[in-house]
Amino acid sequence: MTSFLYYVYERRLLRQIRGRPVPRHLGIILDGNRRYALERGFVDPREAYALGARKLDDVLLWCAELSIPAVSLWVFSTENFRRDPSEVFSILATVEAKLVQLARHPRFRRLGVRVRAVGKLDLLPDSVVAAIREAEAATATNRGMVLMIAVAYSGRQEIIDAMQAMLREKAKQGEDLETIIEGISAETFAQYLYAPDLPDPDLIIRTSGEVRLSGFMLWQSAYSEFYFCDIHWPALRKIDFLRAVRAFQQRDRRFGS
């Protein structure tokens, strides 16, 4: 009975969403894997991370059904390196395995998923970087959806890296400091971010009840809509996802103060 009611409610949500604008770029902060594991008594936290990785399959399918063209996932922050080494190993091993699957499984080819990765990739183990390169190369010609994976990522570091890259380029062009300063604008600076070709995220979803960005896409999220969901990431349901999109559609988006 419960599953039937969920199905009916899901169909109702889809009817409400269809024909209305959906996010051009959806950002998701995947939170709650550890808490999900603790609540269910998992001895090995890798079980929860594996469930979280499988949840991505569902979410990509839901995004494809709504024709959302770009999705950014924050899967591992630079601060996460401070966690227990065994947990860091579990997370990165799960990320590596998922990247290999994204590169090789025909399901993602059918969805037209194109994988990109951003962050301080030089901090990652060689095997994870190799999996990133394989996924990027294998999906480079796909045009259905861009999937940007933020790993070893920090929004503050992205801004620092962008500023450094801009200054280096301007200096190589022979510009003096005053000319460089006068030429800085939001538009020119944004060209040096990790993925300057993607639009800023229209909607950012964070699971597991935390009501903060924690540094995710600090520059790009200035005018994003936010949706904070109490459900842990591995337990996210389609109705939770659709509610987030519906909430985005119901908001009167205003730009500026």
C-alpha positions in Angstrom: 0.0 0.0 0.0 2.8 2.4 0.9 4.6 1.8 -2.3 1.4 2.5 -4.3 0.9 5.8 -2.5 4.5 6.8 -3.2 3.9 6.0 -6.9 0.8 8.1 -7.0 2.5 11.0 -5.3 5.5 10.7 -7.6 3.2 10.9 -10.6 1.5 13.9 -9.2 4.9 15.7 -8.6 5.9 14.9 -12.2 2.7 16.4 -13.5 3.4 19.6 -11.5 7.0 19.8 -12.8 6.5 19.0 -16.4 6.4 22.0 -18.8 8.0 24.4 -16.3 11.7 25.4 -16.3 14.1 23.1 -14.7 17.6 23.9 -13.4 20.2 24.3 -16.2 22.8 23.3 -13.7 22.0 21.4 -10.5 24.6 21.2 -7.7 24.3 18.4 -5.0 26.2 18.2 -1.8 26.2 14.4 -1.0 26.0 14.3 2.8 25.0 11.7 5.4 26.8 8.5 4.3 28.5 8.1 7.8 25.3 8.9 9.7 23.3 6.5 7.5 25.9 3.8 8.3 25.8 4.4 12.0 22.0 4.4 12.2 21.9 1.0 10.5 24.7 -0.5 12.5 27.1 -1.1 9.5 30.4 -2.5 10.8 32.2 -1.4 7.6 31.5 2.2 6.5 32.3 1.2 2.9 28.9 -0.4 2.8 27.3 3.0 3.2 29.6 4.6 0.7 28.8 1.8 -1.8 25.1 2.5 -1.3 25.8 6.2 -1.8 27.6 5.4 -5.1 24.6 3.4 -6.3 22.3 6.2 -5.4 24.0 8.3 -8.1 22.7 5.9 -10.7 19.1 6.8 -9.6 19.8 10.5 -9.5 21.4 10.7 -12.9 18.3 8.8 -14.3 16.0 11.3 -12.6 18.0 14.2 -14.0 17.9 12.7 -17.5 14.1 12.3 -17.3 13.8 16.0 -16.6 16.4 17.0 -19.2 18.7 18.7 -16.7 21.8 19.4 -18.8 24.5 19.8 -16.0 24.9 18.2 -12.6 27.8 18.9 -10.1 28.4 16.6 -7.3 30.6 17.4 -4.3 31.9 14.0 -3.3 35.1 14.8 -1.3 36.4 18.0 0.2 40.0 18.9 0.9 39.0 19.0 4.6 37.9 15.4 4.4 41.6 14.4 4.2 41.7 15.2 8.0 39.4 12.2 8.7 40.6 8.8 9.9 42.9 7.4 7.2 40.8 4.2 6.9 37.7 6.3 6.2 39.6 8.5 3.6 40.7 5.3 1.9 37.1 3.9 1.9 35.7 7.1 0.4 38.4 7.4 -2.3 38.2 3.7 -3.2 34.4 4.1 -3.7 35.0 7.3 -5.8 37.5 5.4 -7.9 35.3 2.4 -8.5 32.4 4.7 -9.5 34.5 6.6 -12.0 35.5 3.3 -13.6 31.9 2.3 -13.8 31.0 5.7 -15.3 33.6 5.1 -18.0 32.7 1.5 -18.9 29.0 0.8 -18.1 26.7 1.2 -21.1 24.0 2.6 -18.9 25.8 5.9 -18.6 26.6 5.9 -22.3 22.9 5.6 -23.1 22.2 8.6 -20.8 24.9 10.5 -22.6 26.8 11.4 -19.4 30.0 13.3 -19.9 32.3 13.2 -16.9 34.5 16.0 -15.7 36.4 16.3 -12.5 37.5 19.5 -10.6 39.5 20.1 -7.5 43.1 19.7 -6.3 43.5 16.5 -8.2 47.2 16.4 -7.5 46.4 15.5 -3.9 44.6 12.3 -4.9 46.1 8.9 -5.2 47.4 8.0 -8.6 44.8 5.3 -9.1 42.0 7.8 -8.5 43.5 10.3 -11.0 43.8 7.5 -13.5 40.2 6.6 -13.0 39.2 10.3 -13.5 41.2 10.5 -16.8 39.7 7.2 -18.0 36.1 8.4 -17.3 36.8 11.8 -18.9 38.3 10.3 -22.0 35.6 7.6 -22.4 32.7 10.0 -22.1 34.2 13.0 -23.9 31.9 12.8 -26.9 28.7 12.3 -24.9 26.3 15.2 -25.1 23.3 14.3 -22.9 24.4 15.6 -19.6 27.6 17.1 -18.1 28.5 15.4 -14.8 31.0 17.5 -12.9 32.6 15.6 -9.9 34.1 17.9 -7.3 36.8 15.8 -5.5 39.5 17.1 -3.2 37.6 20.3 -3.7 37.3 23.6 -1.7 35.4 26.6 -2.9 37.9 28.9 -1.3 40.8 27.1 -3.0 39.0 27.4 -6.3 38.9 31.2 -5.9 42.6 31.3 -4.9 43.5 29.1 -7.9 41.5 31.3 -10.2 43.1 34.4 -9.0 46.6 32.9 -9.3 45.9 31.7 -12.9 44.5 35.1 -13.9 47.6 36.9 -12.5 50.0 34.5 -14.1 48.4 34.8 -17.5 48.2 38.6 -17.4 51.8 38.8 -16.3 52.9 36.6 -19.2 51.1 39.0 -21.5 53.3 41.8 -20.2 50.6 43.7 -18.4 51.7 45.9 -15.5 50.0 45.6 -12.1 47.8 48.7 -12.5 46.5 47.5 -15.8 45.8 44.1 -14.3 43.9 45.6 -11.4 41.8 47.9 -13.7 40.9 44.9 -15.9 39.5 42.7 -13.1 35.8 42.2 -13.3 33.4 39.5 -12.2 33.1 38.3 -15.9 36.9 38.2 -16.5 37.6 36.5 -13.1 35.0 33.8 -13.7 36.8 32.7 -16.8 39.5 31.3 -14.6 37.3 29.1 -12.4 37.5 25.3 -12.7 34.6 25.0 -15.1 34.0 28.5 -16.7 31.9 27.1 -19.5 29.2 25.8 -17.2 26.4 28.1 -16.1 26.2 29.0 -12.4 24.1 26.4 -10.5 20.4 27.4 -10.4 19.7 25.0 -7.6 21.9 23.4 -5.0 20.6 20.5 -2.9 22.2 19.3 0.3 21.1 16.1 1.9 21.2 15.0 5.6 19.8 18.1 7.2 22.9 20.4 7.4 21.9 24.0 6.5 25.1 25.4 5.0 27.2 25.2 1.8 30.5 24.4 3.6 32.4 26.1 0.8 30.7 24.5 -2.2 30.9 26.7 -5.3 31.2 29.8 -3.3 31.6 32.1 -6.3 29.1 30.5 -8.5 26.3 30.1 -5.9 25.7 33.9 -5.4 22.2 33.6 -6.9 21.6 29.9 -6.5 18.4 28.6 -4.9 19.1 26.2 -2.0 17.1 23.2 -0.9 18.1 21.4 2.3 16.8 17.9 2.7 16.8 15.9 6.0 17.2 12.6 4.2 20.7 11.0 4.2 22.2 10.7 0.7 22.0 6.9 0.4 18.3 7.0 1.3 17.3 9.8 -1.0 14.0 9.0 -2.8 12.7 10.2 -6.2 9.9 12.1 -4.4 12.6 14.0 -2.3 14.4 14.9 -5.6 11.2 16.0 -7.3 10.1 18.1 -4.3 13.4 20.0 -4.5 12.9 20.7 -8.2 9.3 21.8 -7.5 10.4 24.1 -4.7 12.9 25.7 -7.2 10.1 26.2 -9.7 7.9 27.8 -7.1 10.4 30.5 -6.1 10.4 34.0 -7.5 14.0 34.3 -8.5 15.4 37.8 -8.1 18.9 38.9 -8.9 20.5 41.7 -7.0 19.8 43.1 -3.5 
